Amino acid sequence: MPITLWHGTKEWTETEYTNICREDFSWKPRHMPADIESKYVIFLYEEVRAILDALERHYPGGKEKELIFFRNAERILGL
């Protein structure tokens, strides 16, 4: 979970991806200009967006969204 709270984006190749983040870690692969890094959102938003995009593509009815997001939250919170 800690990685999902960094601000950044991912770059993809045929075989791997790289996390490009705004935070100044020693392993940071490269620095982007400040105006680009200022637009980064937390990775968690990117992950949720990817799930929603995949659900829309494969299950456009919306029932699966309810099961994954709402019903799981209900179950976890004991509602």
MODA-V879610 format. One record per residue. RES is the residue in one letter. PHI is phi as a letter, one per 40 degrees, with the letter a starting at -180 (none if undefined). BURIAL is b if it has 16 or more other C-alpha atoms within 10 Angstrom, else e. Layout:
res:RES phi:PHI burial:BURIAL
res:RES phi:PHI burial:BURIAL
//
This chain:
res:M phi:none burial:e
res:P phi:d burial:e
res:I phi:c burial:e
res:T phi:c burial:e
res:L phi:c burial:e
res:W phi:c burial:b
res:H phi:c burial:b
res:G phi:i burial:b
res:T phi:a burial:b
res:K phi:b burial:e
res:E phi:b burial:e
res:W phi:b burial:e
res:T phi:b burial:e
res:E phi:c burial:e
res:T phi:b burial:e
res:E phi:a burial:e
res:Y phi:b burial:e
res:T phi:b burial:e
res:N phi:c burial:b
res:I phi:b burial:b
res:C phi:b burial:b
res:R phi:c burial:b
res:E phi:c burial:e
res:D phi:c burial:e
res:F phi:c burial:e
res:S phi:c burial:e
res:W phi:c burial:e
res:K phi:d burial:e
res:P phi:c burial:e
res:R phi:a burial:e
res:H phi:b burial:e
res:M phi:c burial:e
res:P phi:d burial:e
res:A phi:d burial:e
res:D phi:c burial:e
res:I phi:c burial:e
res:E phi:c burial:b
res:S phi:c burial:e
res:K phi:c burial:e
res:Y phi:c burial:b
res:V phi:b burial:b
res:I phi:c burial:b
res:F phi:d burial:b
res:L phi:d burial:b
res:Y phi:c burial:e
res:E phi:c burial:b
res:E phi:c burial:e
res:V phi:c burial:e
res:R phi:c burial:e
res:A phi:c burial:e
res:I phi:c burial:e
res:L phi:c burial:b
res:D phi:c burial:e
res:A phi:c burial:e
res:L phi:c burial:b
res:E phi:c burial:e
res:R phi:c burial:e
res:H phi:b burial:e
res:Y phi:b burial:e
res:P phi:c burial:e
res:G phi:c burial:e
res:G phi:g burial:e
res:K phi:c burial:e
res:E phi:c burial:b
res:K phi:d burial:b
res:E phi:c burial:e
res:L phi:c burial:e
res:I phi:c burial:e
res:F phi:c burial:e
res:F phi:c burial:e
res:R phi:c burial:e
res:N phi:c burial:e
res:A phi:c burial:e
res:E phi:d burial:e
res:R phi:c burial:e
res:I phi:c burial:e
res:L phi:c burial:e
res:G phi:g burial:e
res:L phi:c burial:e
//
